Structures are given as structure tokens and as C-alpha cells.
Amino acid sequence: MILSAYYMRIIIATTQAPFIYGGAEILATQLCQSLQEAGHEAEIVAIPFQAYPSERILDTMLSCRLLDISSFNGQNIDRLIGLKFPAYLIKHPDKVLWLLHQHRQAYDLWGGKYDGLDISANGLPIRESIIRADNKVCAECQGIYTISQKVVRRLKTYNNVDSIALYHPPQDADSFYFQEEEGYFFFPSRINQIKWKP
């Protein structure tokens, strides 16, 4: 491996529901591979996350906050890149967010048909804890990026935090090509109502 002049050991912190592999996992894998190709050491740390019952959210938030990922086996971890809630709550002195999304049930989905947290017995204090934790973590970060302008707007609207949209390439982008249109659109993704919510 040829090391770059700015060689770093980097942890990519995310959450994952066991046995589910989708767009967020593809993004994390591609990010890890890109960092390795640039000459860095990179690893994905995926925290299992379950939001039901809602009190488990607080347990996982606390677990993440108590993790120390600044060094392992006598070697410093130079940077942590946080992708998803609550893994991005992990403390690190050089943390950058590339925010896929926050826990949307505490934000733009609160009180709507996709929420559920709002009807939980402890829903409001859990929501307030999530918002406080997100505000604190944003203040700790060296940089805050998101995957889209929509996420930039959400972060500004609900947390008054400025961020920069950093778009990721699609999977296998080098195999894309142009040809004449054939009279239809093909969307190789999940199509459901929540994906169309502004």
C-alpha cells in the first residue's frame, strides 16, 4: 500500500439493523474503500440499533456516548466520521459528521403518521434528549456535512446548525453510460411514501 502524505487511521461510525443491508451500508462500505484507496487505514464500526420500545433509544445513545474510540492496541485513531444516529454520538477529539440522517421521528416526522415516538408514554422527554444530544455533538465536530440539501435544511430548521451537502457517487458509478431515452424512468430504489416527504 502506498501511504499518502496525510495518512490517517479513520473510524466510520454508523448504525445498522442486523441482517439489513441497504443504501446507508453501501455508502459506508464505499467510503471505507475510498479512504483505503487514498492510502488511509479505515474501518467501519456499526452499532446495532433498535428504536422499539422507545426507551431503548436512550440506552443506545448512552452506550455510544460512553464508547472511547480514540485509540486501540496502542495506536491512535486520528479521525472519526459519524454517519448515523446514535453512532455519531461517540466521542472523539477529531470528529466529522457526514450525516445521512438524524432520528427523524424526533424531528420532521414527529407527530405524523410515520412517527410512533410521539405516542410513546415517554416520547416527549426522549425526543428532547435526542435533540439535546444532537445539538451537543454538532458543537463538538470539526466539520458537518450531509448527503443532500434536504438534510442540510432539516439540520438548519431543527437544530440551527449549518452544514454542507456532500453528494456521494452512486454504487458502481464507473459502469454508468448514456444512451437515447426510451420513454420511461427507472428508479432502482425503494419507492414508498416516506421517501417523497419533503
N, C-alpha and C positions, 0 to 999 in steps of 0.2 A: 504494500500500500504506500502510495506517495502522500506524505503529510503536507497539508497546506501551511502557509506561514502563520495562520491563525488557528492552529489545531486546538480543538476543544473536545472535552467529554460532555456529552449532552444527553439529558434525560427528557423524553417526551412523555408528559403525564396526561393520561386520559382515563375515561371510564368505559366499561364495556359490560353489557349483559352477557353472561356466559352463553355460548352456543349461538350468538347472533353476530353476524359479520356483514356490515353494510358500508355506506359511504364514509362514515367517520373513521372506521377501521382501515378502509382503503387509503384515506388521506394520511392517517398516522403512519401506515406502512410506507407509503411513497415518500413522506417527509423523512423518515428514518433512512431509507435507501439513498435519497438525495444528499443528506448530510454525510453519509458514509462515502458516497462517491466523491464528495468535496474534500475528503481526507480527514473527517472527524470520526470519533467514536460516538455512536448513538445507540440508544436502547429505548424501547417503549416500556413504560410501566403503566399497566392497565389495572385500575381499581374496579372490582365488581361493584355494581351499583343497582340497588333496588329501591324504588320510591314508595312501596306499599308494604306494610302500613306506613303512613306518612312520618311517624316518629323515627323510622329507620333513616330518614334523610339526615336528621341531626346526628345520629350515630356515625354515619359515614363521613359527614362533614368534620366531626371531631377526630375521627381516625386519620383523615387526610391531614388535618391541621397539626396533629402530633407527629406525623412522619418527618424524619430527618433524612433528606436526600442530598446533603451537601458533600458527603464523602462515603466511599465504600472501599473496604480492603486496603485502607491507607492511601487511596487515590481520591483527589478532589473531583467533584462533579462541577464543571465550570459553568454550566447553564441548565436551567430547567425551562422547557417550553410547555406551558399549560394549554390544553385544548378544550377540555370539557369539565363541567361541574360534576362533582365537587373536587375532582383531582387537582384542579388548578389552585386549590386552597393550600396545597403542600408548600411549606416554607422553603425558600432558597434565597441566598443573597443576590443572585443574578437570575431573576425570573422574568420571562417574556410570555405574554399571552398571545396565542393565535386562536382566538375564540371562535369555536364552532357554534356554540350556543350556551346560554345560561340555563338554569332550571326554569323553563318558560312558564310553568304553572304558577310561579311566584310573580311573573311579570305580565306579558301581554296575553297569556291565556287565563289569568286569574279571573274567576267569576264567569267564565264562558263554558260552553258545553264540552271542551276538551280538558278542563281543569281537574276537578276532583279534590285538590288540596283545599279549595275554599269551603267544601262541605265537611271536611275532617274536623273532629272536635278541637284539635289543636292547630288547625290550619293557619289562622292568622298569626300566632306567635312563631310558627315555623317559617311562614313567609317573611316575617320581619327579621328573623335570624338569617335567612338566606340573603336578603338584601344587605343587611349589615356586613355579613361576611364578604359578599361580593365587593362592596364599597371599600372595605379594608384591603382586600387583595389587590384591587386595582391601584390603590395608593402605593403598594409595595413594588409594583412592576417597573422594570426598566423600559418596557415598550408594550403597547397594546395594539394588536392587530385583530381583524376579524376576517371571516371568509366572504363577506358581502356588504354592500351598502345597507341592506336591510338590517343586518346585525349591528352595523355602526349606528343606525338610527335608534334601534332598541336600546343600546347601551347608553346613548346620549339622553334619550327620553326618560328612562327609568333610573339611571344612576348618575346622570350628568357627567359622564366620562367620555372624553374624546378618544377616538381610535382611528386607525387607518385600515381600509379594506385592502386585503392582500389576497387576490384570487389565486386559487390553486389550479394547476392544469388537470384536465380530465384523465382518468386512468387510460393508459395506452395512447396518449396524445400523439405520439410519433407515428401511429398507424392510421390517423385520420387523413382523409383526402377529399377533394372537391369533385363534383360531377354535376351534370344537369339535374335540375329539380324534377321530381316525379309526381308532383301533385298531392303530397301528403307530408305531415310532420311525424317524426318518430322520436319519442321521448323515452330513452332507456333508463327509467327510474320508477320509483313508487309514485303512483298517482292517487292521491286522496285529498280530501278537503283541507286538512290542516296544512298541507304543502302550499295551498293557494291563499292562506290567510295573510293579510298584509302585516 
